[in-house]
């Protein structure tokens, strides 16, 4: 891309109405384009100040371009880039946390949205509430004007708005977490309760925390992608993101101070997102994890590569039909069987190189919501779950850090060291399964204490070790 002009903004940016925490690739491929569409259709001051809580990467890519970038649809016919201008600026919170709090406390900001992944919420795996022993929470309670956690920033900003009579904002979580709005509300109120009961009551009364369900596959951007975009547009865009054409955003209709016309841009505004969220977590995210662990072990680099093997596609379809769909309440306006047909078509899209290794990251955080809850519901209903049990066994083999050819696996997980230590200390499959299932942060008590489940996982693990992932999948 040497010699090409760098992308830059022309004209004035929109006035800020949203502060977004966590400006990673998904935000740039999903939230910002939806907001751009809403402003294009219906106007409004909904510019986005994007704030990274840790890494300067997004700022370093976006700021030299004035916040503008391309969101690029990848499809069989090639690339379809679109210029996104909704992001007005990008900050890095540790550079000046007080400035971030002040920005969020501005009365013109009506929404604070989040894409911070499961790790960013400082949630206790044991209680489901705020982890008061988390180093970030300990810091923020001691230094409330210089927060480092999302919860600390939100409470500091709401406290400032209460003091100034500025009114509350809406906190809009867009992470793949069950009842994400209710979760962040609980965490915020628990944090505020450590400070001031009047503040807690004010937040309960005035702030809103709608739950959401988001869906758009956004694979990691490669240098090849960026070069192809530069060839097409004639400009260098280091902040570009690439995504599939499909997108779905379901949002609970609960806003404290208005919202962009996201519904006119295609979002579904509903009284409750619970059923949609469970459908997505179990049907899409659950089988994504299934394909990630088993596909990686079988030597497949991407989801498209994995489902090109008809046995893996059949495994998905069997899991949906026999183990996942029977656990789902019907979502409003959705046919779950048609939804799953759409999913397999999306998985087969070879233009979306969604790497199995990428999806396999942070499995200790994902497994409970994506897989284990479905297994527990089936056990309660007396249904067998061979596909999902094989997924658990594949995850256990994956976190051991050695693949089927004896090569090391780069396991990226908050508990990676503990999981690997448990694997290394185990003598035999049964002991390994027991050790990993004893991790209370991952496995709920009902599954940890369920002998038939443990034995089934051990049997599946033995098959994986003896026959390999590909042959084991074919046997199902």
MOTA-V319550 format. One record per helix or strand of 2 or more residues. SS is the DSSP state (2 for helix, 1 for strand). FROM is the first residue (numbers start at 1). TO is the last residue. Records with the same first field share a line. If there is no record, write none. Layout:
SS=FROM-TO  FROM-TO
This chain:
1=5-6  16-21  47-52  69-75  78-84  87-92  111-114  170-173  212-215  235-236  241-243  248-252  268-270
2=25-29  31-42  57-65  93-95  97-105  118-121  135-142  150-164  180-193  197-206  223-233  274-297  303-308  310-327  336-347  356-359  363-381  386-399  416-425  429-437  445-448  451-467  469-475
